[in-house]
Amino acid sequence: MQSFVMTTFIIIMAFSLINLLVSLTIYAMSKRPLYARTGLFWLSLIINFFIQSQAQEGEFLIVLGFGFSIIPLNFLAYASLYFCGAPYPKRILFPLSFASLVVTLLIKDLPISFTMKALPFSFASAVPLAYTVYMYIKARKQTTTPLMWVNAVILSLFVVHCFNFAFFRMVPEAQLWGWPVAYGLYQVLAMLIPAMTLEFYHNEEQSRLKLEVEKRTRELEIKNQDLNTLAKENQMLLNILVHDISNPIQVIMGFSSKLIPERLPEELHRGNERFKRALESMFETIKTVREYHGAKVGKIIPTLLPVSLVPPMKECVSLFEDKMKEKDLKLVVDYGGTENTKTLTDTSWVKNQIFANILSNAIKFSPRGGEINIAFRNEGECIKIRIRDYGSGIPKEIKDNIFSPNRATTKLGTSGEKGTGLGMPIVKEYVDRLDGKIEILELDEDEPGTCFELEFKVVGIRAA
């Protein structure tokens, strides 16, 4: 039995020393207070083992040796209370420990039993542990983890063992189970406390991350509200820009020719023409932004009717006759017998937002004296329209983003014409709204220019 007790003693000392070194090392690196508390517990426990191993002769020395266990058990309560966030009641426990020492010294020579002499230290050792169990079970039960419940059971057994010392320490038969029980409980603590410490800081980190996520979420919600407010303000400003400014520009354009005499010196005449072109360019830009914005926010609602796409194309071509003459461009149009083929569409949208933008680009990027081809074809349940120019073509970096309103795709025309970069995004927006398709066809490497292909569904029956 003596060898078993000694073996158990050596094992628990080894575990305690390892835990002490681990706690002190981690505390030195992290400065986390829980590791300082557990480190103090293991240090005082090691000292307590040495003291009790030496105090084995004489009742008073045995009682004093056990009395030193008040220190590690208080540190055990000090560390265990940290897990549940409860404060250590030092104003009660410190005076209680001191009082137990005073009472023990006063009664050491009285003709009373060993049990009575040992009870003050037993009580002072058991109270901090019992208080910790109470805090686990009652006051902090909502945050008590399974490992903490196990710890509560171990601490409860320690409370019982503290009084076992007073009642059974001097009974020879009790030696068979007293020491092994004590060392066994400490050995369980040697494995339980590190596990609880890891669990505690894991949960603490999880809580910190949760709070951080909630904080970031609140910040994002606030920023989102600010962005929504800013978006509404910007939308209002855009509405003012594209609606209210366009009206005065139209008035200026209408009266500019009447206010300025027709017969002017050549220099003033050129200036007047530049002035008109500037007004026209400004109005077209505002008109483009207004129509695109209206389509995006759903303010412009199309009237979809089954109509032929040939008349809108003819009207669009007539609008660009002067521009084509300026660049001496040749236009070849082949309607392919589709005059009676009808699609469900809005004539204004097709003419002004789709055909006009594509044809305008074809003119802009065609060289002087070049050619533009327009071809209509019936293909079963759809009609396809190709608009082909033989100009400078579209660079790959622009082609990849040409339908995106948020990417810069502007490029000067062959005669220095400027654009807004919104033309093709507008085309794509309206084509999608009409349930159509648009793509840029791949040409052979040695072929110049660009070819757009539009596709719309056919409705009704085409006349023979």
C-alpha positions in Angstrom: 0.0 0.0 0.0 2.8 2.4 0.9 4.4 1.8 -2.6 1.0 2.5 -4.3 0.6 5.8 -2.3 4.2 6.8 -3.2 3.6 6.0 -6.9 0.4 8.0 -6.9 2.3 10.9 -5.2 5.0 10.9 -7.8 2.6 10.9 -10.6 0.5 13.8 -9.3 3.7 15.7 -8.6 4.8 15.2 -12.1 1.4 16.3 -13.5 1.4 19.3 -11.3 4.9 20.4 -12.3 4.1 20.0 -16.0 0.9 22.1 -15.6 2.8 24.7 -13.7 5.4 25.1 -16.4 2.7 25.1 -19.1 0.7 27.7 -17.3 3.6 30.0 -16.6 4.9 29.7 -20.2 1.6 30.5 -21.7 1.0 33.4 -19.3 4.4 34.8 -20.1 3.5 34.8 -23.8 -0.2 35.8 -23.6 -0.5 37.7 -20.3 -3.9 36.0 -19.9 -5.0 36.1 -16.2 -6.5 32.6 -16.1 -3.0 31.1 -16.7 -1.6 33.1 -13.8 -4.4 31.8 -11.6 -3.9 28.2 -12.6 -0.1 28.7 -12.3 -0.5 29.9 -8.7 -2.7 26.9 -7.9 -0.1 24.3 -9.2 2.8 26.1 -7.5 1.0 26.2 -4.1 -0.1 22.6 -4.6 3.4 21.4 -5.1 4.6 23.2 -2.0 1.6 21.8 -0.1 2.5 18.2 -1.1 6.1 18.7 0.3 4.8 20.2 3.5 2.2 17.4 4.1 4.7 14.7 3.3 7.0 16.1 6.0 4.3 16.7 8.6 3.4 13.1 9.5 4.3 13.0 13.2 2.3 14.6 16.0 -1.3 15.8 15.9 -0.5 19.5 15.8 2.0 19.2 13.0 -0.4 17.0 11.0 -3.1 19.6 11.5 -0.8 22.5 10.5 0.3 20.5 7.5 -3.3 20.1 6.4 -3.9 23.7 7.2 -1.5 24.8 4.5 -3.8 23.1 1.9 -6.1 26.1 2.5 -3.8 28.1 0.2 -3.9 25.8 -3.0 -7.6 25.2 -2.5 -8.3 28.9 -2.4 -6.2 29.3 -5.5 -8.3 26.4 -7.0 -11.5 28.3 -6.2 -9.9 31.5 -7.5 -9.1 29.9 -10.9 -12.4 28.0 -11.1 -14.6 31.1 -10.4 -12.9 32.7 -13.4 -14.5 30.2 -15.7 -18.0 31.3 -14.8 -17.1 35.0 -14.5 -17.9 35.2 -10.8 -15.7 37.3 -8.5 -13.5 35.7 -5.9 -14.9 36.8 -2.4 -11.6 37.6 -0.8 -13.2 39.9 1.8 -14.8 36.8 3.2 -12.3 34.0 2.5 -9.2 35.8 3.7 -10.5 36.6 7.1 -12.0 33.1 7.3 -8.6 31.5 6.7 -6.9 33.8 9.2 -9.6 33.0 11.8 -9.2 29.3 11.3 -5.5 29.6 12.0 -6.2 31.6 15.2 -8.8 29.2 16.5 -6.5 26.2 15.8 -3.7 27.8 17.7 -6.0 28.6 20.6 -7.4 25.1 21.0 -4.3 23.1 20.2 -3.5 22.3 23.9 -7.1 21.8 25.0 -8.2 18.2 26.0 -10.4 17.7 22.9 -10.3 15.2 20.1 -8.2 15.5 16.9 -11.4 16.0 15.0 -12.3 19.1 16.9 -8.8 20.5 16.5 -8.9 19.8 12.7 -12.4 21.1 12.0 -11.4 24.9 11.8 -9.0 24.1 8.9 -11.4 21.7 7.3 -14.1 24.3 7.3 -11.8 27.0 6.0 -10.6 24.7 3.2 -14.1 23.6 2.2 -15.9 27.0 2.1 -14.2 28.4 -1.1 -14.8 25.2 -3.0 -18.4 25.0 -1.8 -18.9 28.6 -2.8 -17.5 27.8 -6.3 -19.9 24.9 -6.7 -22.8 27.1 -5.6 -21.8 29.7 -8.3 -21.7 27.0 -10.9 -25.0 25.5 -10.0 -27.1 28.6 -9.1 -25.8 32.0 -10.0 -24.0 31.1 -13.3 -25.9 28.0 -14.5 -26.7 29.5 -17.8 -23.1 29.6 -18.8 -21.9 26.4 -17.1 -20.4 24.0 -19.7 -20.2 20.2 -19.3 -16.5 20.4 -18.2 -17.5 23.0 -15.6 -20.2 20.5 -14.3 -17.5 17.9 -14.0 -15.3 20.4 -12.1 -18.2 21.1 -9.8 -18.5 17.4 -9.0 -14.7 17.2 -8.3 -14.9 20.3 -6.1 -17.8 18.8 -4.2 -15.7 15.6 -3.6 -12.9 17.9 -2.3 -15.4 19.5 0.2 -16.2 16.0 1.5 -12.5 15.1 1.6 -11.7 18.2 3.7 -14.0 17.0 6.4 -12.8 13.4 5.9 -9.4 14.6 7.1 -10.9 15.8 10.4 -12.9 12.7 11.0 -10.8 9.9 9.6 -7.1 11.1 9.4 -6.1 9.5 12.6 -8.0 6.2 11.9 -5.4 3.7 10.7 -7.8 1.9 8.4 -8.6 5.2 6.6 -5.0 5.4 5.3 -5.9 2.7 2.8 -8.2 5.0 0.9 -7.6 8.6 2.2 -4.3 9.3 0.4 -5.2 7.6 -2.9 -8.5 9.5 -3.0 -6.8 12.8 -2.4 -4.1 12.1 -5.1 -6.8 10.8 -7.4 -8.8 14.0 -7.2 -5.8 16.1 -7.8 -4.8 13.9 -10.8 -8.3 14.4 -12.3 -7.8 18.2 -11.8 -4.4 18.0 -13.5 -6.2 16.9 -16.7 -9.5 18.8 -16.2 -8.2 22.3 -15.6 -6.1 22.5 -18.8 -9.1 21.2 -20.8 -11.4 23.8 -19.1 -8.8 26.6 -19.8 -8.7 25.7 -23.5 -12.5 25.5 -23.7 -12.8 28.8 -21.9 -10.6 30.7 -24.3 -12.1 29.0 -27.3 -15.6 30.1 -26.1 -14.2 33.6 -25.4 -12.8 33.8 -28.9 -16.0 32.6 -30.4 -17.9 35.2 -28.4 -15.4 37.9 -29.5 -15.8 36.9 -33.1 -19.6 36.9 -32.8 -19.5 40.4 -31.2 -17.1 41.5 -34.0 -19.4 40.1 -36.6 -22.4 41.8 -35.0 -20.5 45.1 -34.8 -19.4 44.9 -38.4 -23.0 43.9 -39.4 -24.4 47.0 -37.6 -21.7 49.2 -39.3 -22.6 47.7 -42.7 -26.3 48.3 -42.0 -25.6 51.9 -41.1 -23.4 52.3 -44.2 -26.1 50.6 -46.3 -28.6 53.1 -45.0 -26.3 56.0 -45.8 -25.7 54.6 -49.3 -29.5 54.2 -49.8 -30.0 57.8 -48.7 -27.2 58.9 -51.0 -28.5 56.9 -53.9 -31.9 58.5 -53.5 -30.3 61.9 -53.4 -28.2 61.1 -56.4 -31.3 59.8 -58.2 -33.1 63.0 -57.5 -30.2 65.1 -58.7 -30.1 62.9 -61.9 -33.8 63.4 -62.4 -33.3 67.1 -62.2 -30.3 67.0 -64.6 -31.8 64.8 -67.3 -35.3 66.3 -67.1 -35.1 70.0 -66.1 -32.0 70.9 -68.0 -33.1 69.3 -71.3 -36.0 71.6 -71.6 -34.0 74.9 -71.6 -31.5 73.4 -74.1 -34.4 72.5 -76.5 -35.6 76.1 -76.2 -32.1 77.5 -77.0 -31.8 75.1 -79.9 -35.2 76.1 -81.3 -34.5 79.9 -81.1 -30.7 79.9 -81.9 -31.2 80.1 -85.6 -33.9 82.9 -85.3 -31.9 85.0 -82.9 -28.7 85.0 -85.0 -28.9 86.5 -88.5 -28.4 84.1 -91.4 -25.9 86.3 -93.2 -22.8 86.4 -91.0 -19.1 86.7 -91.7 -17.5 83.3 -92.4 -15.7 83.2 -89.0 -18.9 84.0 -87.1 -20.8 81.5 -89.3 -18.3 78.8 -88.3 -18.6 79.7 -84.7 -22.4 79.6 -84.9 -22.3 76.2 -86.5 -20.0 74.9 -83.7 -22.3 76.5 -81.1 -25.3 74.5 -82.7 -23.3 71.3 -82.8 -22.3 71.8 -79.1 -26.0 72.3 -78.2 -27.0 69.2 -80.2 -24.3 67.1 -78.6 -25.3 68.3 -75.1 -28.9 67.6 -75.7 -28.2 64.1 -77.2 -26.0 63.3 -74.2 -28.7 64.4 -71.7 -31.4 62.5 -73.8 -29.3 59.4 -73.7 -28.8 59.5 -70.0 -32.4 60.3 -69.4 -33.7 57.4 -71.5 -31.2 54.9 -70.0 -32.0 56.0 -66.5 -35.7 55.8 -67.2 -35.3 52.3 -68.4 -33.3 51.2 -65.4 -35.7 52.5 -62.8 -38.8 51.3 -64.8 -40.1 54.8 -65.5 -40.2 54.1 -69.2 -42.8 51.4 -69.9 -42.9 50.2 -73.5 -46.1 49.6 -75.5 -45.4 46.3 -77.1 -47.2 45.7 -80.4 -46.7 43.2 -83.3 -44.9 45.4 -85.9 -42.4 45.0 -88.7 -38.8 46.2 -87.9 -38.3 47.5 -91.4 -40.0 50.9 -91.0 -38.1 51.8 -87.8 -34.8 50.9 -89.6 -35.8 53.1 -92.6 -36.6 56.0 -90.3 -33.3 55.5 -88.4 -31.4 55.4 -91.7 -33.0 58.7 -92.8 -32.0 60.4 -89.6 -28.3 59.6 -90.2 -28.2 60.5 -93.9 -26.4 63.8 -93.3 -23.8 62.2 -91.1 -23.1 59.6 -93.7 -22.8 62.2 -96.4 -20.3 64.1 -94.2 -18.0 61.0 -94.2 -19.0 60.0 -97.8 -20.2 56.6 -96.5 -22.0 54.0 -98.7 -25.0 52.3 -97.0 -26.1 48.9 -98.4 -29.4 47.7 -96.9 -31.0 44.3 -97.6 -34.4 43.8 -95.9 -34.5 40.2 -97.2 -38.3 40.1 -97.7 -39.0 40.8 -94.0 -41.3 43.7 -94.5 -44.3 41.7 -93.3 -42.4 39.8 -90.6 -43.6 41.1 -87.2 -42.1 41.0 -83.8 -43.7 42.1 -80.4 -41.8 45.3 -79.8 -41.9 49.0 -79.1 -41.2 51.0 -82.3 -39.6 54.0 -80.5 -37.3 51.8 -78.5 -36.1 49.8 -81.5 -35.5 53.0 -83.6 -34.1 55.4 -81.1 -32.3 53.2 -78.5 -31.3 50.1 -80.5 -30.9 50.8 -84.2 -29.8 54.4 -83.7 -27.0 53.6 -81.2 -25.6 50.7 -83.3 -25.8 52.7 -86.6 -24.3 55.8 -85.0 -21.3 53.7 -83.8 -20.9 52.2 -87.3 -20.8 55.7 -88.8 -18.5 57.0 -86.1 -15.9 54.2 -86.5 -16.1 53.9 -90.3 -13.3 55.5 -92.4 -14.2 58.3 -94.8 -15.5 56.7 -98.0 -16.2 53.4 -96.3 -19.3 51.1 -96.4 -21.9 50.0 -93.9 -24.1 46.9 -94.5 -27.5 46.1 -93.0 -29.0 42.7 -93.6 -32.4 41.3 -92.3 -33.0 37.6 -92.4 -35.9 35.4 -91.4 -34.8 32.3 -89.5 -37.7 30.2 -88.4 -39.2 31.6 -85.2 -36.9 34.6 -85.1 -35.6 37.5 -87.3 -31.9 38.4 -87.3 -30.5 41.8 -88.2 -26.8 42.3 -88.9 -25.2 45.8 -88.9 -21.7 45.6 -90.3 -19.1 48.3 -90.8 -15.5 48.1 -92.2 -14.0 50.5 -89.8 -11.4 50.4 -87.0 -13.0 47.6 -85.1 -13.3 47.1 -81.4 -10.2 46.3 -79.3 -10.6 43.2 -77.2 -10.3 45.1 -73.8 -13.3 47.2 -74.9 -15.2 44.4 -76.5 -15.2 42.4 -73.3 -16.9 45.3 -71.4 -18.8 47.0 -74.2 -22.2 46.2 -72.7 -21.2 47.2 -69.1 -22.4 50.7 -68.0 -19.7 50.7 -65.2 -16.6 50.2 -67.4 -14.9 52.8 -69.5 -15.4 51.9 -73.2 -15.3 55.3 -74.9 -13.2 55.6 -78.0 -12.7 58.4 -80.5 -14.3 57.9 -83.9 -12.3 58.0 -87.2 -13.0 61.7 -87.5 -12.4 62.5 -83.8 -16.1 62.0 -82.8 -16.6 61.7 -79.1 -19.1 59.4 -77.2 -20.4 58.8 -73.7 -19.7 55.1 -73.6 -23.4 54.5 -72.7 -24.6 53.7 -76.2 -24.0 49.9 -76.2 -25.1 49.4 -72.5 -28.4 51.2 -73.6 -28.8 48.9 -76.6 -28.2 45.8 -74.3 -30.7 47.1 -71.8 -33.5 47.6 -74.3 -32.8 44.4 -76.2 -33.1 42.5 -72.9 -36.3 44.3 -72.1 -37.7 43.2 -75.5 -36.6 39.6 -74.8 -34.1 39.8 -77.7 -30.5 38.9 -78.1 -27.4 40.9 -79.2 -23.9 39.7 -79.9 -20.7 40.9 -81.6 -19.8 38.3 -84.3 -16.3 37.2 -84.7 -14.7 38.2 -88.0 -11.6 36.8 -89.7 -8.4 38.3 -88.6 -7.8 40.0 -92.0 -11.3 41.5 -92.1 -11.7 45.0 -90.7 -14.6 46.4 -88.8 -17.4 45.2 -86.5 -20.6 43.2 -87.0 -23.4 43.3 -84.5 -26.2 40.7 -84.7 -29.7 41.3 -83.2 -32.2 38.6 -82.8 -36.0 39.0 -82.0 -38.8 36.5 -81.8 -41.3 36.5 -84.6 -45.1 36.7 -83.9 -48.0 35.9 -86.2 -47.7 34.4 -89.6 -45.5 36.0 -92.3 -47.4 36.9 -95.4 -46.3 35.2 -98.7 
